[in-house]
Amino acid sequence: MSTAIPESERLARAERIRAALPPAGLFAGKEWRVSPEPFVLPAGMDEELEKLGFRLRKFIEACNLLYRLSVSGKRPAWIAELLDRSKPRELVELARSKALAEDIPRVLRPDVILTEDGFTIAELDNVPGGIGLTAWLNEVYLAEGFDVLGGRGMDDGFRALVDGGDIAISQEAADYRPEMEWMAARIGARVIDAENPPGDLRSTVYRFFELFDLPNIAGSMELLQAAAGGKLAMSPPPKPWIEEKLWFALFWLRPLAEFWRRELGDKHFSTLQKVIPRTWLMDPQPLPPTAVYPGLEVQSWEEMKKFSQRERELVLKVSGFSELAWGSRSVRVGQDLSHEDWARAIDDALADWERCPWILQKFHQSRVVEMDYAGNDGHRPPLQTMKGRVRLCPYYFCGARETKLGGVLATICPSDKKLLHGMRDAILAPVMVAGH
């Protein structure tokens, strides 16, 4: 909260921010609460967020390498087999083309949860929405005199990535089309329908559709084949294995620790261990009688069904390549479930192993903050204060040699919500650092 400026002036600022929305909006049918100020990060955390981008880039590059080594027989074959599970063979073969071998997503967006002693990364999104929204938020709060993190980096980063090319959007992602239309107009790009791409495709395509949805996107294979054949540059590359959440589980596997340490370097490896939550594969295969799951200290999943509510600070979620893998659709928070529902969720995850693997992840409670807002309709003065939990979405743009932070979207949800994502009663704001 802020008391240095009269409330009337702060309310007027919030109303100016709301009035600055583009005529076509930024999200189809979506609203949010508007704050008169950016979300304020503790001093020093901006530096950690800046460094996180490079570390996550190295992590994604290592993931890509590990998959390729597994395919070539230089690492265990089960790694690629697991990551290819449920994917159409045609897509897997296309994604393994030489033209795409070194390609990684050029926009990385982790979901960062602020905790009492720092932050943790719930997951890493390689096909993120919110690019236009974050660019707009940065712009309007900059105009109000705030030194927001990233400045105009969203424009600069996305312009360099798209390079005057096409932004291919599927019908499933139609809610995000307004923000991409707005962004395209700013950077000299063109929005096209992924279902029916034009004959005059440009040399660069930003893929804003999920690979699991290909059967519903009639023209998508044309785009992917052009990328695999080296006829156009596509980001994110059509590599379904990179978009799996189970990479966090592979990161924590002891037999792979030497690989991660070598590829990341000791310092980056140790730092990522502090922010990537402990994650396990929901593999139904029994353990030897003398073994336990590290960090859980149970010998079987049946034992985990008996955990008390306090012990169930755990989350179950689909790893990827599923309509349930985004928007928190598959997320099951152990503490929110009854014993019966928790046991059923474990059984469901285990039963899905061969078709669509699930992961189990340590749940980290987010810190509670207070933030003022002007409501959704702009007609409910005075300003109100909400106790909420924070998810930060930093956007990192990967160039040929450097990784830059373009901006950070803060989503502050009511404190009684466990799943932190955009909703009508959430505050969406850019981020600044205390003292700036």
WOHUMO-V671542 format. One record per pair of residues at least 12 apart in sequence whose C-alpha atoms are under 8 Angstrom apart, sorted by the first residue. I is the first residue (numbers start at 1). GAP is how many residues later the second one is. D is the distance in whole Angstrom. If there is no record, write none. Layout:
BEGIN
I&GAP&D + I&GAP&D
END
This chain:
BEGIN
1&369&7 + 1&370&5 + 1&371&6 + 1&384&8 + 7&375&8 + 7&376&7 + 10&26&6 + 11&25&7 + 11&363&7 + 11&370&7 + 11&371&7 + 11&372&6 + 13&23&6 + 13&131&8 + 14&20&6 + 14&21&6 + 14&22&4 + 14&359&8 + 14&360&6 + 15&359&8 + 15&363&6 + 17&17&8 + 17&19&8 + 17&123&6 + 17&124&8 + 18&16&7 + 18&360&8 + 20&120&7 + 22&160&8 + 24&154&7 + 25&153&6 + 25&154&7 + 26&106&7 + 26&107&6 + 26&150&7 + 26&151&8 + 26&152&5 + 26&153&4 + 26&156&8 + 27&148&5 + 27&149&5 + 27&150&7 + 27&151&6 + 27&152&6 + 28&146&8 + 28&147&5 + 28&148&7 + 28&149&8 + 28&150&7 + 29&146&8 + 30&393&8 + 30&394&7 + 31&345&6 + 31&392&8 + 31&393&5 + 32&343&8 + 32&344&6 + 32&390&8 + 32&391&7 + 32&392&5 + 32&393&6 + 32&394&6 + 32&395&6 + 32&396&6 + 33&340&6 + 33&341&6 + 33&342&5 + 33&343&5 + 33&391&7 + 33&392&6 + 33&393&6 + 33&394&4 + 33&395&7 + 34&339&5 + 34&340&6 + 34&341&6 + 34&342&7 + 34&393&6 + 34&394&7 + 34&395&7 + 35&336&7 + 35&337&6 + 35&338&4 + 35&339&6 + 35&392&7 + 35&393&8 + 35&394&7 + 36&336&7 + 36&337&7 + 36&338&8 + 37&104&8 + 37&109&8 + 37&392&8 + 38&103&7 + 38&108&8 + 38&110&7 + 38&391&5 + 38&392&5 + 38&393&5 + 38&394&6 + 39&332&8 + 39&371&7 + 39&390&6 + 39&391&6 + 39&392&5 + 39&393&6 + 40&391&6 + 40&392&5 + 40&393&5 + 40&394&6 + 41&390&7 + 41&391&6 + 41&392&5 + 41&393&6 + 42&391&6 + 42&392&6 + 43&390&6 + 43&391&5 + 43&392&7 + 44&389&8 + 45&388&8 + 46&103&8 + 46&387&7 + 49&345&8 + 50&354&8 + 50&355&6 + 53&55&8 + 53&343&6 + 53&350&6 + 53&351&7 + 53&352&7 + 54&348&8 + 54&349&6 + 55&209&8 + 55&213&6 + 55&217&8 + 56&52&8 + 57&51&8 + 57&341&8 + 57&346&8 + 58&205&8 + 58&206&6 + 59&205&7 + 60&44&7 + 60&182&7 + 61&43&7 + 62&198&7 + 62&201&6 + 62&202&7 + 63&179&7 + 63&184&7 + 64&38&8 + 64&40&7 + 64&178&7 + 67&12&7 + 67&13&6 + 67&174&8 + 68&12&8 + 83&158&5 + 83&161&7 + 84&156&8 + 84&157&6 + 85&269&7 + 85&270&7 + 85&271&7 + 86&235&8 + 86&268&8 + 86&269&6 + 86&270&6 + 87&125&8 + 87&153&8 + 87&234&7 + 92&147&8 + 92&148&8 + 94&130&8 + 94&131&7 + 94&134&6 + 95&133&7 + 95&142&8 + 95&143&6 + 95&144&5 + 95&145&8 + 96&143&8 + 97&131&6 + 97&132&8 + 98&130&8 + 99&128&8 + 99&129&6 + 99&130&6 + 99&131&5 + 100&127&8 + 100&128&6 + 100&130&8 + 100&137&7 + 103&134&6 + 104&131&8 + 104&132&7 + 104&133&6 + 105&21&6 + 105&130&6 + 105&131&4 + 105&132&6 + 105&293&8 + 106&55&7 + 106&129&6 + 106&130&6 + 106&290&8 + 106&291&6 + 106&292&5 + 106&293&7 + 107&19&6 + 107&20&8 + 107&21&8 + 107&129&7 + 107&288&7 + 107&289&6 + 107&290&5 + 107&291&6 + 108&16&7 + 108&17&6 + 108&18&5 + 108&20&8 + 108&287&6 + 108&288&5 + 108&289&7 + 108&290&8 + 109&15&6 + 109&16&5 + 109&17&6 + 109&19&6 + 109&284&6 + 109&285&6 + 109&286&5 + 109&287&6 + 110&12&7 + 110&13&6 + 110&14&4 + 110&15&6 + 110&283&6 + 110&284&7 + 110&285&8 + 111&12&6 + 111&13&6 + 111&14&8 + 111&280&6 + 111&281&6 + 111&282&5 + 111&283&8 + 112&279&6 + 112&280&5 + 112&281&6 + 112&282&8 + 113&251&8 + 113&253&6 + 113&277&6 + 113&278&5 + 113&279&6 + 114&252&5 + 114&253&6 + 114&275&8 + 114&276&6 + 114&277&7 + 114&278&8 + 115&249&7 + 115&250&6 + 115&251&4 + 115&252&5 + 116&250&7 + 116&251&5 + 119&156&6 + 120&154&8 + 120&155&4 + 120&156&6 + 120&157&7 + 120&244&7 + 121&154&6 + 121&155&5 + 121&156&7 + 122&154&7 + 122&155&7 + 123&122&7 + 124&121&7 + 125&118&7 + 126&110&7 + 126&117&6 + 127&80&8 + 127&81&6 + 127&82&7 + 127&83&7 + 127&109&7 + 129&47&7 + 130&46&8 + 130&49&8 + 130&279&8 + 131&23&7 + 131&48&8 + 131&49&8 + 131&264&8 + 132&47&5 + 132&48&6 + 132&50&7 + 132&51&5 + 133&46&6 + 134&20&7 + 134&273&7 + 134&274&7 + 134&275&6 + 134&296&7 + 135&17&7 + 135&18&8 + 135&19&5 + 135&20&6 + 135&272&7 + 137&292&7 + 137&293&6 + 138&12&8 + 138&13&6 + 138&14&7 + 138&269&7 + 138&292&6 + 139&12&8 + 139&13&7 + 141&289&8 + 146&286&8 + 147&285&6 + 147&289&6 + 148&259&8 + 148&282&7 + 148&283&6 + 148&284&5 + 148&285&8 + 149&257&8 + 149&258&6 + 149&259&7 + 149&281&8 + 149&282&6 + 149&283&5 + 149&284&7 + 150&255&6 + 150&256&5 + 150&257&4 + 150&258&7 + 151&255&7 + 151&256&7 + 152&254&7 + 152&255&8 + 153&251&8 + 153&252&7 + 153&253&4 + 153&254&6 + 154&241&8 + 154&252&4 + 154&253&6 + 155&28&8 + 155&31&8 + 155&32&7 + 155&251&8 + 156&250&8 + 157&240&6 + 157&247&8 + 157&249&6 + 158&29&8 + 158&239&7 + 159&28&5 + 159&29&8 + 161&45&8 + 161&236&8 + 161&238&8 + 162&27&7 + 162&42&6 + 162&43&7 + 162&44&6 + 163&26&7 + 163&41&7 + 164&23&7 + 164&24&5 + 164&25&5 + 164&26&8 + 164&40&7 + 165&23&8 + 165&24&5 + 165&25&6 + 165&37&5 + 165&38&6 + 165&39&5 + 165&40&6 + 165&41&8 + 166&23&6 + 166&24&5 + 166&25&6 + 166&26&6 + 166&35&7 + 166&36&6 + 166&38&6 + 166&39&5 + 166&40&6 + 167&13&8 + 167&17&8 + 167&22&7 + 167&23&6 + 167&24&5 + 167&25&6 + 167&38&6 + 167&39&5 + 167&40&6 + 167&41&7 + 168&23&6 + 168&24&5 + 168&25&6 + 168&26&5 + 168&29&8 + 168&37&7 + 168&38&6 + 168&39&5 + 168&40&6 + 168&41&7 + 169&22&7 + 169&23&6 + 169&24&5 + 169&25&5 + 169&38&7 + 169&39&5 + 169&40&6 + 170&23&6 + 170&24&5 + 170&25&6 + 170&38&7 + 170&39&5 + 170&47&7 + 171&22&8 + 171&23&8 + 171&24&8 + 172&37&8 + 173&35&7 + 173&36&7 + 194&15&8 + 194&23&7 + 194&24&8 + 194&25&6 + 194&26&6 + 195&21&8 + 195&22&5 + 195&23&5 + 195&24&4 + 195&25&6 + 196&22&7 + 196&23&5 + 196&24&8 + 197&22&6 + 197&23&8 + 197&26&8 + 202&30&8 + 203&28&7 + 203&29&5 + 203&30&6 + 204&28&6 + 204&29&5 + 204&30&6 + 205&27&7 + 205&28&6 + 205&29&5 + 205&30&7 + 206&28&6 + 206&29&5 + 206&30&7 + 207&27&7 + 207&28&6 + 207&29&6 + 207&30&8 + 211&27&7 + 211&29&7 + 211&110&7 + 212&109&5 + 212&110&6 + 212&111&7 + 213&110&8 + 224&14&7 + 240&81&7 + 243&77&7 + 243&78&8 + 244&75&5 + 244&76&5 + 244&77&7 + 245&73&8 + 245&74&5 + 245&75&6 + 245&114&8 + 246&33&8 + 246&34&8 + 246&35&7 + 246&73&5 + 246&112&8 + 246&113&6 + 248&28&7 + 248&29&8 + 248&30&8 + 248&31&6 + 249&29&7 + 249&30&5 + 249&31&5 + 249&32&6 + 249&110&7 + 252&26&7 + 252&27&7 + 252&28&8 + 277&84&7 + 277&85&6 + 277&86&8 + 277&87&8 + 278&17&8 + 278&83&6 + 278&84&6 + 279&80&7 + 279&81&6 + 279&82&4 + 279&83&6 + 280&79&6 + 280&80&5 + 280&81&6 + 281&76&8 + 281&77&7 + 281&78&5 + 281&79&6 + 282&67&7 + 282&68&6 + 282&71&7 + 282&75&7 + 282&76&6 + 282&77&5 + 282&78&7 + 283&67&6 + 283&70&6 + 283&74&8 + 284&17&8 + 284&66&5 + 284&67&8 + 284&69&7 + 286&14&7 + 287&12&7 + 287&13&7 + 301&45&8 + 305&34&7 + 305&37&7 + 305&38&5 + 305&41&7 + 306&33&7 + 306&37&8 + 309&25&7 + 309&26&5 + 310&25&7 + 312&21&8 + 312&22&5 + 312&23&5 + 313&20&7 + 313&21&6 + 313&22&6 + 313&49&6 + 313&50&5 + 313&51&7 + 314&19&6 + 314&20&5 + 314&21&7 + 314&46&7 + 314&47&6 + 314&48&5 + 314&49&5 + 315&16&7 + 315&17&6 + 315&18&5 + 315&19&6 + 315&45&6 + 315&46&5 + 315&47&6 + 315&48&6 + 316&14&8 + 316&15&6 + 316&16&5 + 316&17&7 + 316&18&8 + 316&29&8 + 316&30&8 + 316&33&8 + 316&42&7 + 316&43&6 + 316&44&5 + 316&45&6 + 317&13&5 + 317&14&5 + 317&15&6 + 317&41&6 + 317&42&6 + 317&43&7 + 318&12&6 + 318&13&7 + 318&31&8 + 318&38&7 + 318&39&6 + 318&40&4 + 318&41&6 + 319&37&7 + 319&38&6 + 319&39&5 + 319&40&6 + 320&36&7 + 320&37&8 + 321&35&8 + 322&34&8 + 327&94&8 + 328&91&7 + 332&13&7 + 333&30&8 + 333&85&8 + 366&23&6 + 366&24&7 + 367&22&6 + 367&23&7 + 368&19&6 + 368&20&5 + 368&21&5 + 368&22&7 + 368&47&7 + 369&18&6 + 369&19&5 + 369&20&6 + 369&21&8 + 370&15&7 + 370&16&6 + 370&17&5 + 370&18&6 + 371&14&6 + 371&15&5 + 371&16&7 + 371&17&7 + 372&12&5 + 372&13&4 + 372&14&6 + 373&12&6 + 373&13&8 + 373&54&7 + 376&48&8 + 376&49&8 + 386&28&7 + 387&27&6 + 387&28&6 + 388&24&6 + 388&25&5 + 388&26&4 + 388&27&4 + 388&28&8 + 389&23&5 + 389&24&5 + 389&25&6 + 389&26&5 + 389&28&8 + 389&31&7 + 390&20&7 + 390&21&6 + 390&22&5 + 390&23&7 + 390&30&7 + 391&19&6 + 391&20&5 + 391&21&7 + 391&29&6 + 391&30&7 + 392&16&6 + 392&17&6 + 392&18&5 + 392&19&6 + 393&15&5 + 393&16&5 + 393&17&6 + 394&12&7 + 394&13&6 + 394&14&4 + 394&15&6 + 395&12&6 + 395&13&6 + 407&23&8 + 407&24&8 + 408&22&6 + 408&23&6 + 409&19&7 + 409&20&6 + 409&21&5 + 409&22&7 + 410&17&8 + 410&18&6 + 410&19&5 + 410&20&6 + 410&21&6 + 411&15&6 + 411&16&6 + 411&17&5 + 411&18&7 + 412&14&6 + 412&15&5 + 412&16&7 + 413&12&7 + 413&13&5 + 413&14&7 + 414&12&7
END
